[in-house]
């Protein structure tokens, strides 16, 4: 069994899409652990605020299978891919970590580079796996979050 961490984000019908995503993820992967949900401003474009969180689960599936299922769940929830990287999203599911696997393939990079770039990924990940070490840097996610300059990326916890 491998420990898997996935980020969940949406800025369209946010509460509905978070709940729907959690339900589908549980159907596919079983028991989920989840971080607090955070509301964040859109990064990289002028859009509605996002809800972001991280979930974790154990899986025997390989990372490519998991990534395919995540993409299928996004598609089921009306994800439009024509808007580019920085655009409104009904649902954005990104495989962040698969144990401590380092992978660089054309369709999947692990650990996901956004862990080090975006507060809305790192903060909930540090909340869930603070003692876990980044497979490339060797630093704990808690230490990475403590050193992260989050002033430029506004986010706050929300109850949904």
N, C-alpha and C positions, 0 to 999 in steps of 0.2 A: 504494500500500500504506500502510495506517495501522498504527501501533503501538498495541496494545491491552493493557491490564492488567486482570486479573480476580482478585478475592480468592476463595479456596477455604476453606471452613470446615465442620467436622462435629464433633458430640459423640456420635454414635451409631455404633458399630462403626467407629471413627475410622480405623484403618489401612486397612481394606478400602475404605472410602468415599473416602479420599484417593487411593489407587491407582486405583480405578475411575474417579474423576473425571478424573485425569490421562490415563488411557487414552482416555476419551471425548472430552476436549478435544483431544487430539492427533489423534484420528480426524477430528474436525470442522474443526480449524484448522491442523493440521500441526505443525511443530517448535515445542516450547514451551521457554521459559526459565522457570526457577522459583527462587524464594527458598528459603531454609532453611524448614523446618517448625517452628512454635512451638506449644507447649502453653500454653493460656491458661485461666484460670478463667472460668466463665460470667459474663457481664456482663448485669445487668438482671434476673436471675432465679436461683433456686437450682437449678442443674443440674450435670451432669457436665462436666468440663473439655473444652475444644475443642482440635482441631488446626486451625491456621490457616497459610496461606501465600499467596503471590501468584504468579501465572503471567503471562507475557507472550508475545505472538505477533504476527505481522504478518497483516493481513487486508485483503481488498478488499471485504468485506461491510460494509454500513452498520451503525451502532450498534444500530438497532432489530432488525435481523436477528440480530445477535450476542446481544442480550438475549433474544430468543425462543428461540434455541438453548440458551442457558444455563438458561432456565426448563424447557425440555424435558428437558435432562440431569438437572436436579434432580428432576423428576417421575419420570423413569425409575428414579431411585434412592430412590423412596419418600418424597419430601419431602411433609410434611403442612403445609398452610398455615393450618389452623384454630387453631393454638396461639398466634397473635399474633406480634408482632415479636420478643419475647424468649421463646424457647422452644427445646426440644431440636430438633436438626436432623440428618437423615441427610446432607444436603448443602445447602450455601448457596454459590451462585456469584453474585458481584456484579460487574458491569461498573464498574470504577473510573475508567478513563481511556480515551479514544479519541483518540490524539494529544493536541492541546491544545484539542479541541472543548469549547465551553461550550454546554450544552443544558439547557433546562428545559421538559419536556413532562409531561403528566399521568402517563405511564408510565415516564419515564426522565429522570434528572438526572445530568448530567456537568459537571465531575468529581463523583464521588459524595461527598456531604457527610461520610460516615463516615471519610474519609481524615484529616480534621482532629480527629476525636473519639476514635478507638479506636487504642490502641497496636498491637493485633493486625492492623490494616490498615496503619498508617503505617510501622511498623518494617520489615516485609518489603518494602514498596514502596520505602522509602528504601534498602534493601539492593540492590534491583534497579535503581532509577532515581534514585539519589541526586542526580545533577546536573540531572535533569529538573525544570523549574519548574512549580509548581501553576498551572494556567491562570487562576485568579482572583486569587490572592495574589501571584504572581510570585516566590515564595520556592522555593528548591530543596527537594526532599523530604529531603535530608540535613540541611539547616538546620532544617527543621520538626521532624525527629526529635530533633536535638540540643537543641532548646528544649522538647520535649514533656515534660510531667510524667507520667512513666510509673509513678510509685510506687504509684498507686492501681489499676493494672492489671497484675497479676502475669502474667509470661510467661517462658518459658525455651525454648531450642532443644531439639529432639528429633530423633533419627535414626529414620526409619521405613523 
